[in-house]
Amino acid sequence: MDKIAIVVQRYGKEVSGGAEEHARMLAERLKARYGVDVLTSRALNFPVWDNYYPAGEEVLDGIRVLRFTHERVNPKTPRWLGRYLRGNWKYYHTGYTFANIITLSLRRLRYRRRKDHDRIFEDWIENDGPVCKGMISYIEQEKDRYKAFIFLNYPFYPTYFGLQKASGKSILIPLAHDEPMLYLSGYNKMFALPGFIMYNTESEKHLVESAHPITRTIRSDIAGVGFDRPVPAENTESPIGSPYFVYIGRIDIGKGCLELIDYFSKMNKPEVKLVMIGKNYMDNPVEHDNIIFTGFVDEAEKLDYLQHCEGLIIPSRYESLSMVTLEAMSVGKPVLANGRCEVLRHHIEQSQAGFVYYDGKDFAGQVNRILNLSDRDRQVIAQNGRSYVERNYQWESILKKFDAAIDYVGMDREASL
């Protein structure tokens, strides 16, 4: 049986996050076809990259997981470097207006491109984490044992430096979204390296190819992940004694959670609750009578909350796929998504299984719309969502695409030229 490696920044049943869940779902499906090793850090929490798990090897659900230590760095260093890189891109890609001419001029001066710009980018990546130098050495030493390396999530140290060692044997799943980081010129070198790129959506493909035109020359396909329709427990009672919406995922400002809490708090609907499921990474705890934080829950409990909710809310502006959106659709629940995220908006438009909002007024109106749906409308939305997931996200077709990609990068490339 051919061996493949999946490289991701974190991995484990206790780990919450889109890339991490994506990696786990893919590993568990591919293990029937290949000997799968997962190369990852010891971290449980992002972005502190704590060395929570023991170093070395463990077997998790039949998959060999190799965990490498994050070598701690001064956290102030990557933050400062990252601010400079993002500021340089942002303020030199913002146009002048009468209102911002003074402020923008000052910020362009502060974030002007330095002579050592490229070195600053390398320093930032080398210190941003998880800094697993042992993993990179392992890839370099053991790469001939593997038919292919699948790297998930473009921004992180393991992907950036691992691709330099695996090169043509590699499949990159970028998980890219429209954020300043994607456009940093320092990533041009990395995006030129993969032997194959597997995108989640057509929107992501267009985005990456626009930001890094070199990727247009690299063989690619669109796969995403597959979904088996969850089977909820029968005749269970609602975990909340009131109508409620759910948010599922990392509770973080970067995921739009603070804005979501603000919008929800301003609604005059004391009988409706918002249940936020996942680990809370926001510095300041939020207290509100209508908002419930559950912390991390297992799959059965998450499905119980999802089964009885009025709908799922996704406030993020930055998603490359949003598995929880597809999960909600697969159980027939309406999705209320931030319309400023192209991927989420595309899901809603193509499925007709939810609604989008752009500001607080939109948000309140769409929440009321969902609460007042007729039984017939709910049935139509439920069927639309299930059909959309079944048409586009089935494992059989997705795994065939990965088989083809693995065969492509795993063949003797020099002999084929």
Phi, psi and omega in degrees: 000129179295147179257140172229159176237138173251124184249122182212154188290328177219157181200133177158158181295332181274354185272128177251138180156147185297312181296320182292319177291321177303312180299317182293316179297319181292316180300317183292334177276321184284342184295340176286342183253333187220161165281112188256123169250138173254125176256122187207177177272181175268006190282143167259320188251140175248137006258018184282340178054048177297141177276071188283312183278153175297146176288154176106209190255140168216160177250122183236112182054042177080009182244132178282120181247123177252118184254133182242144185288135170281121180275111190297143179232172176291114186296338180290332183296304181295328179297315180295315181296318180296321177299317180297313184296315180292320179295320179299314180292313186298308189282341175266000172243015174253130181280152177286141169228168178300325185284332187249006190302320181286310181300314182293322178298318179295319181288327175295323178294317182293321185254025180300152182293130181267160179298329182261032183306312182296322178292323178299318177300313180299318179297321180297311180299319183293342183244356190279330174097163349289124185278090184250079182296328178298324178295316181295320176296321179297315180300317181296319184281327188251008188299333181288345179279346186248142176284326182203153172243129178252114181258129178250134170082104188294329194284345197264159181310310182301323179287313184299312183272331177295321178298329179292335179267325184269328175045244187297342179278009193251148170242123179258126169254098192294324187053046185270147171220171190282086180225155182307324183303322183300328188271000180297130184297336179299338179279353180304316181299316182293318183289349176274351191271325188299149172282338183202146175239128178249108181272160176274324183216163175297324179299317179295319179301312179298321181296310182294317181293332176286317182287325183224085186304338179301333182292342178294339181270356184260135179300140185208169174205175179238123185231308187072213177230164178260159180227126166268132183301122179299148178250099181292153174296142183277148172057035176273151177274152178298135179289347180237134182276026180213161171300141182209155171251157179239147164243134181231124178145192178290127181271103192208147177302320181296341178267006179082014186289324180295318177296318178301313180298319179298312180298316183291321181296331183276354178282139180269067181222075184296341182277351183253133183251158170242120179257120181253114186254123179138172180285136184268115180256007179280139186295317185260118179297141181256131177240125178204137185300331185261006180242126184243125176257120183266342191075193180288135177232158179282174186298319182296318180290321177300316180295326178295315177298318182293320183299325188257001185279166173282329180177166177261139176246128178240104185269356186291141173269352188232096177222143175259341177211307184070081180296327181292330174298313180293325178295316178297317178298322183293339175256011171081026181257140176296148178243131174250113190237154175292115183290350179281352175265116185299320181296314180295317179299321178296315177304314183294315182296318183285328184269331189055041183239027180178198187216161177236160176223158181236342179205184184297323180294314175304313183303309181299319180297320181286326174299314178298322180299316180294317180298332184258013177298140174287163177302321180296316179296321178297320180295320179295314179298318180299315180292321178300316181295313180299317181295320180298315180293318181295325180288324193246345188225062177252136186298324185303310181288325181294317181293328175298322178294320178291322175303315181295319180293318179296318176298320182296310183282340183273349180284168178288096187294323181294322181292334184275349183275000000 
